[in-house]
Amino acid sequence: MKITVIGTGFVGVVSAAVYASFGHQVIGLDIDEKKIQLLAKGQVPFYEPDLQDLLVEQQQKGQLRFTTSYREAIKEAEIIIIAVGTPSAADGTADLRFVFASAQSLAPYLKENAIIVIKSTVPPGTLEKTLAIVKEKTNVHFYGASLPEFLREGSAVYDTLHPDRIVIGTEDDFVFDKLQKLHQTLNAPIIRCKIASAQMAKYTANSYLATRITFINEIANLCERNGADIQEVIQAIGYDKRIGQHYWYPGLGYGGSCFPKDVKELAAYSRSIGEEGNLLNRVNEINENRIFRLLNKFMQETGGFENKTVAVLGLSFKPNTDDTREAPATKIIPFLSQHSAKIRSYDPVAKYIPSGAEVQTQFSSIQETCEGADIIMAVIEWPEILHFDFSKVKTEKLQFFIDCRNQFNAVQIKNWQYHYLGIGKR
């Protein structure tokens, strides 16, 4: 098949490279010339494990290329996948201008019976609006479908090649058969549903996982009050098959490019259709306030941050990505700066770019970062951080070790003579 993917961000580049690896002819399209120039040279403009090798391999095979020309990318395409960004607007609603701009630009070059697929995360009703824009600018017959993505940053290539399911939103047999054939190599369950159901499925999955994190953080708050240990509680409830032991992450709250955005957008969508007081609005509010609640708690327990050297380990929002959108560090470092701490930081791939007047120094090794620190904050569980021997940087003075995700052996940290602080435990 001849496929065009519009948008060369995280989802677009991964999708284009994987579809090319199935033997299809794929074009990646973007109006960002610098990004296209990098991709044409086989360089991925963000960090994602295994992606660059796959990208280069498919380019060398002649299966994948990149362009800024809509005419070149659209005129022969059988399937056009819109994978542009849908950031949240100020009121929390999905900003769909890039989706609609793509529709306007592709319409004049459409091939007869082409299928326009939205992979971007969008609220119900968006595909219909997109197709209406296209219809105004073309006389050819075309189709539409929803094909939500369920990728995780840091494991996107693996997730695309080994999906839990493929969700196809369409009521047209021709479209379903074509998209089913596109994904048959994956040997994954294929779910055919209404377009609105497919769009809701993506929001629902991310909002549920965000709610699960928020729920366990609320339980962790209670544990800190009553002497229970949140990890023991998780173990105890996890044997219930209805609950399970997976995806319980007590910590500073959820972050990244998807969970905060999708919860806000689904909450805003719910308000727009008269469901103002639902759970989603409260989940978003609790998560936004959590990190500052914990930072104030840590400040009390350590005797304050003023003039203390604080080592912040982990700047991305999760391991195996350089994405700092809604990362805990983007709130921790300004807070520490406001309270006159001396800030040192480390991350294997992510860079911290100050958004205000905060002053901090980023080092290239954990040892350098932690030497002489009064407080070590292990924020993100990069393997390098988890496996570092913190006894190497322990001094005679009182030093605090703040385990922001309960990923360390508290007994071991205490044996090294640190004052250990975790989440949901005393």
N, C-alpha and C positions, 0 to 999 in steps of 0.2 A: 504494500500500500504506500501511497504518497501522503505523508503526514506533515503538517506544519504546526509548530508549537509557538504561540505568541506569548512572549514574556520569558526572559532568561534569568529569572531569579532562582531561588532554591528549588521550587517545584518544577519550573520549566526546564531547567538544564538537566535535572535528574530524569524527568520524563522523556525528554528528547533523546538522551543517551541510551536509556533502556529500550525504548521503542526501536531505535536504530539497531541495537544488539539483537533484536528479533528478526532482522533481515529487511526491515522497511526502509524506504528512502525518507529521511527526516530533515526538515529545515527548521532551525531555531530562528525566530524573528524578534527583533527588539529595535526600538528607535534610539537606544543609547549606543552611540557609535563606539565609545571607548570600551564598553563591555563586549560588544560584538568583535572588536579587534582582538581583544584578549582571548575570547573563546575560539576565534578562528586560528589562533596560534596554539591552541590546546591548553590554555591557561584558565582555570576556574577562578573567578574573582571572589570566592569565599572558601572556607575550609569545610570539606565534607569527605570523610574517609572513602577511599576507593573510587571516587567520582572522576578524578583527573585521568587515571589510567583508562577507565572505560571510555571517557570522552576522546582521548587521543586514539585509542584503538579503533573506534567507530569512524573517526575522521580519516584515519589511514586506510580503512577499508572502503572509503567513499560512500558510506551509508549516512553520514551526518555532516551538515554544513550550516553556516550561520550567515544571516544577512540583515540589513536594515530596510530592505526594499519590500513593501507589501506586494507590489506587482509580481516580483520574482517568487515570493514565498507562497502566494495564494493561488495563482492562475492554474496550477496543475494539482492542487491539493484535494484529496478525497475526504480527508478528515482534518479539520482545523480546531486545534485545542487552545482555548484561551486560558492562560495560566498567569495572568498579571496579578499584581498586588491589589488587595482590597482592605486598605488600612481603616481603622476606626476614625470617624469624624469626631468633632468636639463633643457632640451629644451622644456618642457611643454607637451610632448607626454605622453600617458599612458604607464606606466611600466607594462608589461604583464607577467613578468617572473614567478609570483606566479600562474597565470592561467595556463601557459604552463607546469610548474613543476607539478601542480596537475594532468594535463592530462597524463603526462608521468608516474606518480606514480599509477594512477587508472587503466590504460589500461590493465595490466596483469591479473587483477582480475574481469574484466567485465563479467556480466551475459548476455546471449543471449537476444537481443532485449531491452537492457537497454537504457534509455534516458538520455543523458548528457545535462544538462541545465546550461547555464551561467546566473547567477543573478548579478554578478559583473558588474560594469559600464565599458563597453569596446567599442572601436570604431568599425564601420562596418568592416567586414572581419575577426574579431577575432575568431568567432565561427568556421568558415571554417578552419582556421589555427590550432585551438585546436583539431578539429576532425581529421585533417590530422596527427597530432602527435599521437593520440590514434590509428589510423588505422595502423600505422607502428609497433605497439607493441601488436596487438591482431588479432585473426582470427575470432572472433565472430561478428555477425551482431549487430549494434547499431544505435541509432538515436541521433540527436542533436536539440536543441531549444534555443531560447533566451527568458528570463523571467525577464525583468528589474524590480528593486524595486523602489518604490517611497516613502520611509519612511522618517519621520522627527525625528531627535533625540529629545528626551523629550516626544514624543507621539508615539513611534514606535509600541508598542503593540496595541494601539487603531487603528493606521493607518493600521496595518496588518489585523486586524479583521473587519475594516470598510473602505475598500479601495474605492477610487473614480472609479477605473477601474483596470482590470487585462489585461496586454498586453502580448500576446503569439506570439512570432515570430517563425513560422514554415510553411512549405508548405506541410507537411505530415499529412494526416487525422488521422492516428494512434496516432501520438504525440499530436496533438491538442485535440483529444478526451480524452486522458489520463490526460493531464494537465488541461483541462476543468473540468473533474471529480474531480481532486485534489482540485480545487478552488470553486466548486459549493456551498459549505456550506456558502460562503461569500455573495451570492446573490448580486453580483456586476456586472456591464457591463463587458463582456469579449470581447476584441478586438483581432481578429486574423489578423496577418499581415506578411509581409516579415521579414526575420531575420534582415536585415539591417535597416528596418523601426523601429523595436522594439529597436534596439540599439541606433538609432538616437533619438527615443522618449524620452529616459531618459536624454540624453545630452540636448535635446531641452527644456524640461521642466525646468531643473535647470538653463540653460543659459537664458531662458526668464525671470524667476523670478529674477535672478541676474541683468539682464538688467533693469528690472522694478525698482529695488532698486537704481541702478546707475542713471537712468533717474530722479527719484524724488530727488536724492541728487544734481544733476545738477540744477534742478529747485530751490532747497533750496538755492544754492549759489546765484542765481539771486535775490531771495527774501531778502536775507541779504543785498544786495546792494541797493534795491529800496524801502525797508520798508514794503513789503508785508509779510504776515504770512503764512508759508508753510502749516500749519494745516488748515487754512481757504481756501487755494487754493485746498487742497486735498478734503475738504468737497464740494467745488463748482464743481469740475470736477467729483466727485464720483457719482453724480446723473445721469450722462450720462450712460445709460445701457451698452454702448460699453466699458466703462472704469471701473466703479464700485469703491466702496470705500475700498475694501479689498486689502491687501498686499502692502500698501504704507508705507515704513519704512524709513523716512529720518533719517540719523544718521551718524555713523562713517564708513559706508560701510558694505558689506556683509563679513561673515567669515565662519568658520566651516570646516568640513571635506569634504563637497560636492561642494558647489558653487564655491569657488576659484579653486579647482582642476578640476571640470568639464568644467568651462569656459576656463581655460588654455588648457585643453586637446582638446576641440572642436576647439579652435582657432588654436592649433598646427596641428590638423587634417586638418583644412581648408587650412592651408598653404601647407601641404604636397600634396594636390590635386590641387594646383594652385590658391587658393582663398585667397591670402595674405592680401589684403587690406580691409577685411570685418569688420563689426561692432564688432564682438566678440573680436578681438585683441585690439580694443580701449576700450571696456568695462573693460577688465582685467587691462589695464594700468591705467584708471581713478580710479578704485577701489583701486589699490595698492598705489596710491599717495594720496588718499583722507584723510586718517587718519592723515598723517603728515601735510597736509595743515591745517586741523582743529586744531591740537595740537599747531601749530605755531600761529594760530589765538587766541586760548585760552591763550597762553602765553603772547601775546600782551595785551589782554583785562584784564588780572589779574595782569599785571605789572611784569611778569616773575615768574618762579618757584624756583629760587635760594633761598635756606634756608627756603622755605615754606613747611609746613606740608600738604601733599596732601593725602586725603583718596580716594582710588580707590575701588568702590563698584561693584563687579561682575567680576569674572575671567574667567568663561566659555564663549563660544562664543554665547550662548543663554541660557534662563532659562531651568531648568529641565534636565540638563546634566552636567557631569563633564568634557566634552570634551573641551580642550583648543586649539585645532588645529585652527590656523588662528584667534584666539580670539583677540578682540581689546586690551585686557590687555597685551598681549604678545608684543605689539608695544608701548602701553602707558607707561608701567613701565620702559623699557629701555630708552625711550625718557625723562621721568621725571628724571631718574638717571643721564643721560648725562647733564641735566640742573640743577643738584645739589639740587633737591628736597628731602625732607624727606618723604619717601613713606610708607603709611600704607594701608593694603588691607583687603578685606573680600569677601568671597563667601560661600554659604551654603554647597557646596559639592566639588567644584573644588579647586585644589592646584596650586599655581604658583611656577614653578621651574625655577630659573634664567638661562638664556642662556649665560650670560656674567658676568660682574663684578657688576651688579646692586645690591644695597642693599635695601631690603624692609622687613617689618614685617607684617605677616598675622595674623589677630585676629579672634577670634571665635564669635564675636558679632559686630553688626553695631555700637552700642553705643560706645564700646571701640575703634573701628576703627576711628570714627569721632570726638572723644573728642579732643578739642584743634586744630582741623584742620583749616588751612587757606582756603583750597579749598576742596570741596567735589565733586567728579566726580561720578555720578550715571551712570554706563556704561551699565549694563545688568539689565533688568526689572524682576528680581526675585520677587515674591510676598512679601517676607520678606522686601525687599528694598523699593518696592512701598508703602507698608503700614506702614513703620516706621515713627514715629513722630519726624521729624528733629528739631522741636522746643526744644527738650530735649538736643541737643548738640550745640545750638546757644549760642554764647558768646557776649560780648560787642564789640569785635573787628570786623573789616571788614572781612566778610567771603563770598566766592564765592560758588555758587551751580551750577555745570555744568550738565545739563540734556542732556545726550548724545543721547537719543532716543525720546525726547519730550513726556515722559510718565508721567510727574508730572504736577500738577496744578500750573502754574507759579504765579498766583495771591496769592495762599496760601504760596508758598515759599517766595515771596516778603513780604508778611505780617509778616513772621517770621524774617524779616529784613536781609535776604540773598540777595546778588547781584546775580540775576538769569541770567544764560546764556543758551540758547537753540540752536536748529538747525533750520536754515531757518527763523529766526525771530530776531527782534531787541529788 
